Amino acid sequence: MTPHEFKTARRKLGLSASQLGHVLDVNPRTIRKWEDASGTRPPNPIASRVMNWMLDGYRPPELKQDGILIDDSADDSDAGT
């Protein structure tokens, strides 16, 4: 995932750099460095994978426990199936 794709994904999910940093357990400055167009520090591959999972509908427990709301069109009634 390129820095531009990473930033686009974060925005599509409706998360701030701070919120995503909380989910990924990294400093929000790290998120901003991963999104920097210069590409000097590309997004972490594991963070990129988590972003793709979130785009596919996965919602980490941190989002629910801490009340971080994101645009979610999936129905929670079938969660865990």
C-alpha positions as CSV (number, residue, x, y, z in Angstrom):
1,M,0.0,0.0,0.0
2,T,1.4,3.4,-1.0
3,P,1.3,6.4,1.3
4,H,-1.5,7.9,-0.8
5,E,-3.5,4.6,-0.7
6,F,-3.0,4.4,3.1
7,K,-4.2,8.0,3.6
8,T,-7.2,7.5,1.2
9,A,-8.1,4.3,3.2
10,R,-8.0,6.1,6.5
11,R,-10.2,8.9,5.2
12,K,-12.6,6.4,3.7
13,L,-12.9,4.8,7.1
14,G,-13.6,8.2,8.6
15,L,-10.7,7.9,11.1
16,S,-8.4,10.7,12.2
17,A,-4.6,9.9,12.5
18,S,-5.1,9.9,16.2
19,Q,-7.9,7.3,16.1
20,L,-6.0,5.1,13.7
21,G,-2.9,5.4,15.8
22,H,-4.9,4.2,18.8
23,V,-6.2,1.2,16.8
24,L,-2.7,0.3,15.5
25,D,-1.0,1.2,18.8
26,V,1.3,3.7,17.2
27,N,1.8,7.4,17.7
28,P,-0.3,9.6,15.3
29,R,3.0,11.1,14.1
30,T,3.8,7.7,12.7
31,I,0.6,7.6,10.8
32,R,1.4,11.0,9.3
33,K,4.9,9.8,8.3
34,W,3.4,6.7,6.6
35,E,1.1,9.0,4.7
36,D,3.8,11.5,3.7
37,A,3.9,11.7,-0.1
38,S,7.7,11.7,-0.1
39,G,7.6,8.0,0.7
40,T,10.7,8.2,3.0
41,R,8.8,6.0,5.5
42,P,6.2,3.9,3.7
43,P,3.3,2.4,5.6
44,N,4.1,-0.6,7.8
45,P,3.0,-3.8,5.9
46,I,1.1,-5.1,8.9
47,A,-0.7,-1.8,9.3
48,S,-1.5,-1.9,5.6
49,R,-3.0,-5.3,6.0
50,V,-5.1,-4.2,8.9
51,M,-6.3,-1.2,6.9
52,N,-7.4,-3.6,4.1
53,W,-9.3,-5.8,6.6
54,M,-11.0,-2.7,7.9
55,L,-12.0,-1.7,4.4
56,D,-13.5,-5.2,4.0
57,G,-15.6,-4.7,7.1
58,Y,-13.5,-5.9,10.0
59,R,-13.8,-3.7,13.1
60,P,-11.1,-4.1,15.8
61,P,-12.3,-4.3,19.4
62,E,-10.6,-1.0,20.1
63,L,-13.1,0.8,17.9
64,K,-16.1,-0.6,19.9
65,Q,-14.6,-0.4,23.4
66,D,-13.4,3.2,23.1
67,G,-16.5,4.5,21.3
68,I,-14.6,5.4,18.1
69,L,-17.3,5.6,15.5
70,I,-16.5,5.0,11.9
71,D,-18.7,4.7,8.8
72,D,-20.0,1.2,9.0
73,S,-22.6,-0.1,6.6
74,A,-22.3,-3.7,8.0
75,D,-24.9,-5.0,10.3
76,D,-23.5,-6.0,13.7
77,S,-26.3,-8.6,14.3
78,D,-24.3,-11.2,12.5
79,A,-21.0,-10.4,14.1
80,G,-18.9,-13.4,15.0
81,T,-20.4,-15.7,12.4
